[in-house]
Amino acid sequence: MADVDTLVRRLRAAGCVFAEDEAALLLDETPDPDELERRTARRVGGEPLEQVLGWAAFAGLRVHVEPGVFVPRRRSELLVTEAVARVRPGAVVADLCCGTGAVGLAVATAVPGVDLHAVDLDPVAVRCARRNLAAVGGHVHAGDVADALPVTLLGGVDVVVANAPYVPTAAIAGMPPEARDHEPAVALDGGVDGVDVQRRVVAAAARWLRPGGTLLVETGEDQVPLTAAAFAAHGFDPVAVRDEEHDATVVVGTLRADHAPDRPAAPQSPGDPA
């Protein structure tokens, strides 16, 4: 059996703040000594613990995580809480920039019977999301937030959730190495002011949502005014929700009934008249 104290010392020397907790998880999850050594070496080398173990704890669930994918953060549980309060069974829910699908999974688990659709560009994220959402009957679409969902959903989605990247480009270099070096830049980089991707998400959500539908976007505390401005520019009435304990912020907006975004017509079938 591995020497717990030695394992803790190795993890602490590598900069792991919660070395004791991580050592306990590695030992519990890895009975094979050779595999334990491989996993420990990966963690000491800077790989996120969740990628090493193959799962992340999120909203009371175990979410499948693969190397190279964005790791769900506990702060995103605020996004889940706020979404669940607005979702009813049978609702159509879209999780944009879904990553592993953790947010959509947690919402669909809390509110059984939702029609869940998730979207991401990253192939690893899409693969993880498909595995995670199979249990709740979720549909995962690979592509851009603007056009990856089925056209039949245009104007018919009830709730859109999004943890789009919101770290300003210049701040990426100052992130912890485990995120900066082991998670995809597309899941972190929010552009010059951190809101570039959010603006695209808000614009897309205004097309997908029904009038009166709800958009919820996780954002940084510094980005709240910019995120809220994007909401207002696309027909939403935004409100910011803050959780100081978990350093989490979500902007929530209802699509005004008088807002009429441009929506392309559904494609005609070959038998339809021109």
C-alpha positions as CSV (number, residue, x, y, z in Angstrom):
1,M,0.0,0.0,0.0
2,A,1.2,3.5,-0.8
3,D,2.7,5.6,1.9
4,V,0.0,8.3,2.5
5,D,2.5,10.8,4.0
6,T,4.9,10.4,1.1
7,L,2.0,11.0,-1.3
8,V,0.9,14.1,0.5
9,R,4.4,15.4,0.5
10,R,4.8,14.9,-3.2
11,L,1.5,16.7,-3.9
12,R,2.3,19.5,-1.5
13,A,5.7,20.0,-3.1
14,A,4.0,20.3,-6.5
15,G,1.8,23.1,-5.2
16,C,-1.4,21.2,-4.4
17,V,-3.2,23.3,-1.8
18,F,-5.5,20.5,-0.7
19,A,-2.8,17.8,-0.8
20,E,-4.3,15.7,2.0
21,D,-7.8,15.6,0.3
22,E,-6.2,14.9,-3.1
23,A,-4.1,12.1,-1.7
24,A,-7.2,10.5,-0.1
25,L,-9.0,10.6,-3.4
26,L,-6.2,9.2,-5.4
27,L,-5.8,6.3,-2.9
28,D,-9.5,5.6,-2.8
29,E,-9.9,5.6,-6.5
30,T,-6.7,3.8,-7.5
31,P,-6.1,0.4,-5.9
32,D,-3.5,-0.6,-8.5
33,P,0.0,0.7,-7.3
34,D,1.3,1.2,-10.8
35,E,-1.8,3.1,-11.9
36,L,-1.5,5.2,-8.7
37,E,2.0,6.1,-9.6
38,R,1.0,7.1,-13.1
39,R,-1.9,9.2,-11.8
40,T,0.3,10.8,-9.1
41,A,2.9,11.7,-11.7
42,R,0.2,13.3,-13.9
43,R,-1.1,15.4,-11.0
44,V,2.4,16.4,-9.8
45,G,3.0,17.4,-13.5
46,G,0.2,19.9,-13.2
47,E,-2.8,18.1,-14.7
48,P,-6.1,18.9,-13.0
49,L,-7.1,16.3,-10.4
50,E,-10.4,15.9,-12.1
51,Q,-8.8,15.0,-15.4
52,V,-6.5,12.6,-13.6
53,L,-9.4,10.8,-11.8
54,G,-11.7,11.0,-14.8
55,W,-14.5,12.7,-13.0
56,A,-15.5,15.9,-11.2
57,A,-17.9,16.4,-8.3
58,F,-20.6,18.9,-9.4
59,A,-24.0,19.7,-7.9
60,G,-24.0,16.4,-6.1
61,L,-23.1,14.4,-9.3
62,R,-20.1,12.7,-10.7
63,V,-19.4,14.3,-14.1
64,H,-17.2,12.4,-16.6
65,V,-14.1,14.4,-17.4
66,E,-11.4,13.6,-20.0
67,P,-7.9,15.0,-20.4
68,G,-8.0,18.3,-22.3
69,V,-11.6,19.3,-21.4
70,F,-12.7,22.2,-19.4
71,V,-13.3,21.1,-15.8
72,P,-16.6,22.1,-14.2
73,R,-16.2,24.6,-11.4
74,R,-18.2,24.6,-8.1
75,R,-19.1,28.3,-8.7
76,S,-21.2,27.1,-11.7
77,E,-23.6,25.5,-9.3
78,L,-25.1,29.0,-8.9
79,L,-26.0,28.8,-12.6
80,V,-27.7,25.5,-12.0
81,T,-29.6,26.8,-8.9
82,E,-30.9,29.8,-10.8
83,A,-31.9,27.7,-13.8
84,V,-33.7,25.1,-11.8
85,A,-35.8,27.7,-10.2
86,R,-37.1,28.7,-13.7
87,V,-37.4,25.3,-15.4
88,R,-40.5,23.1,-15.4
89,P,-40.9,19.5,-16.6
90,G,-41.3,19.4,-20.3
91,A,-39.4,22.6,-20.9
92,V,-36.9,22.9,-23.7
93,V,-33.5,23.8,-22.2
94,A,-30.4,24.6,-24.2
95,D,-26.9,24.5,-22.6
96,L,-24.6,26.6,-24.8
97,C,-20.8,26.3,-24.5
98,C,-21.7,23.2,-22.6
99,G,-18.2,21.7,-22.0
100,T,-18.7,18.4,-20.3
101,G,-22.5,19.1,-20.1
102,A,-22.3,19.4,-16.3
103,V,-24.7,22.3,-16.1
104,G,-27.3,20.8,-18.3
105,L,-26.9,17.4,-16.6
106,A,-27.5,19.0,-13.2
107,V,-30.6,20.9,-14.4
108,A,-32.1,17.8,-16.1
109,T,-31.4,15.7,-13.0
110,A,-33.1,18.2,-10.7
111,V,-36.1,18.7,-13.1
112,P,-36.8,15.3,-14.8
113,G,-38.6,15.5,-18.1
114,V,-36.9,18.5,-19.7
115,D,-36.0,18.4,-23.4
116,L,-32.3,19.1,-23.1
117,H,-30.0,20.2,-25.9
118,A,-26.3,21.0,-25.5
119,V,-23.8,22.7,-27.8
120,D,-20.0,22.9,-27.9
121,L,-17.3,23.4,-30.5
122,D,-14.6,21.3,-28.9
123,P,-14.6,17.6,-30.0
124,V,-13.5,16.4,-26.5
125,A,-16.2,18.4,-24.8
126,V,-18.8,17.0,-27.2
127,R,-17.6,13.5,-26.5
128,C,-17.8,14.0,-22.7
129,A,-21.2,15.7,-22.9
130,R,-22.7,12.9,-24.9
131,R,-21.5,10.4,-22.3
132,N,-22.7,12.5,-19.4
133,L,-26.1,13.4,-20.9
134,A,-27.1,10.0,-22.1
135,A,-28.6,9.2,-18.7
136,V,-31.0,12.1,-19.0
137,G,-31.9,11.7,-22.6
138,G,-30.0,14.9,-23.6
139,H,-29.1,15.8,-27.2
140,V,-25.6,17.1,-27.9
141,H,-24.8,19.1,-31.0
142,A,-21.3,19.9,-32.2
143,G,-20.9,23.3,-33.6
144,D,-21.3,27.1,-33.0
145,V,-23.9,28.5,-30.7
146,A,-25.4,30.5,-33.5
147,D,-26.5,27.5,-35.6
148,A,-25.8,24.1,-34.0
149,L,-29.2,23.6,-32.6
150,P,-32.0,22.1,-34.7
151,V,-33.7,24.8,-36.7
152,T,-37.0,23.5,-35.4
153,L,-36.1,25.0,-32.0
154,L,-35.9,28.6,-33.3
155,G,-38.2,30.7,-31.2
156,G,-39.2,27.7,-29.1
157,V,-36.6,27.2,-26.4
158,D,-37.8,28.0,-22.8
159,V,-34.5,28.4,-21.0
160,V,-30.9,28.9,-22.2
161,V,-27.9,28.4,-19.8
162,A,-24.4,29.3,-20.7
163,N,-21.0,29.2,-19.0
164,A,-19.3,30.9,-21.9
165,P,-15.6,31.9,-21.4
166,Y,-15.2,35.2,-19.7
167,V,-11.5,35.5,-18.8
168,P,-10.0,38.6,-20.7
169,T,-7.3,37.5,-23.1
170,A,-4.5,39.3,-21.2
171,A,-5.4,37.6,-18.0
172,I,-5.0,34.0,-19.3
173,A,-1.3,34.1,-18.6
174,G,-2.0,34.7,-14.9
175,M,-4.3,31.7,-14.5
176,P,-3.2,28.7,-12.6
177,P,-1.1,26.4,-14.8
178,E,-3.5,23.5,-14.4
179,A,-6.2,25.5,-16.2
180,R,-3.9,27.5,-18.6
181,D,-1.9,24.5,-19.7
182,H,-4.5,21.7,-19.6
183,E,-7.8,23.2,-20.6
184,P,-8.7,24.4,-24.1
185,A,-8.1,28.1,-24.7
186,V,-11.5,28.2,-26.5
187,A,-13.1,27.4,-23.1
188,L,-11.2,30.2,-21.2
189,D,-10.6,33.1,-23.5
190,G,-13.4,35.7,-23.5
191,G,-11.6,38.2,-25.7
192,V,-10.2,41.6,-24.9
193,D,-12.8,42.5,-22.3
194,G,-13.9,39.0,-21.4
195,V,-17.3,39.3,-23.0
196,D,-16.8,38.6,-26.7
197,V,-18.2,35.1,-26.6
198,Q,-20.9,36.1,-24.2
199,R,-22.1,38.7,-26.7
200,R,-22.4,35.9,-29.4
201,V,-24.2,33.7,-26.9
202,V,-26.7,36.4,-26.0
203,A,-27.4,37.2,-29.7
204,A,-27.9,33.5,-30.4
205,A,-30.2,33.0,-27.4
206,A,-32.4,35.8,-28.5
207,R,-33.1,33.9,-31.7
208,W,-33.6,30.5,-30.0
209,L,-35.7,31.5,-27.1
210,R,-39.5,32.0,-27.1
211,P,-40.8,35.4,-26.1
212,G,-40.7,35.4,-22.3
213,G,-38.0,32.8,-22.2
214,T,-35.0,33.0,-19.9
215,L,-31.3,33.3,-20.5
216,L,-28.8,32.7,-17.7
217,V,-25.1,33.4,-18.2
218,E,-22.3,32.9,-15.7
219,T,-19.9,35.9,-15.8
220,G,-17.1,37.5,-13.8
221,E,-17.9,40.2,-11.2
222,D,-15.9,42.8,-13.2
223,Q,-17.8,41.8,-16.4
224,V,-21.3,42.3,-15.0
225,P,-22.0,45.7,-16.6
226,L,-20.8,44.5,-20.0
227,T,-22.7,41.3,-19.8
228,A,-25.9,43.1,-18.7
229,A,-25.4,45.6,-21.6
230,A,-25.3,42.7,-24.1
231,F,-28.5,41.3,-22.6
232,A,-30.3,44.7,-22.9
233,A,-29.1,45.2,-26.5
234,H,-30.8,42.0,-27.5
235,G,-34.2,42.4,-25.9
236,F,-33.6,41.0,-22.4
237,D,-34.3,42.6,-19.0
238,P,-31.1,41.6,-17.0
239,V,-30.6,41.1,-13.3
240,A,-27.3,40.1,-11.7
241,V,-27.2,37.4,-9.0
242,R,-24.2,37.1,-6.8
243,D,-22.9,34.4,-4.5
244,E,-20.0,35.8,-2.5
245,E,-19.1,32.5,-0.8
246,H,-18.3,30.8,-4.1
247,D,-17.2,33.9,-5.9
248,A,-20.0,33.2,-8.5
249,T,-22.0,35.6,-10.6
250,V,-24.9,34.9,-13.0
251,V,-26.8,37.4,-15.1
252,V,-30.4,36.4,-15.7
253,G,-32.6,37.9,-18.3
254,T,-36.2,37.5,-19.6
255,L,-36.7,38.0,-23.4
256,R,-39.2,40.8,-23.8
257,A,-42.4,39.8,-25.6
258,D,-42.0,42.8,-28.0
259,H,-38.5,41.8,-29.1
260,A,-38.5,40.3,-32.6
261,P,-35.0,38.9,-33.5
262,D,-34.3,37.9,-37.1
263,R,-34.9,34.2,-37.5
264,P,-34.4,32.4,-40.7
265,A,-37.3,30.4,-42.1
266,A,-37.2,26.6,-41.5
267,P,-35.8,24.9,-44.6
268,Q,-38.5,23.6,-47.0
269,S,-38.8,19.9,-47.8
270,P,-38.5,18.9,-51.4
271,G,-42.3,18.6,-51.6
272,D,-43.0,22.1,-50.3
273,P,-44.1,24.8,-52.8
274,A,-41.5,27.3,-53.7
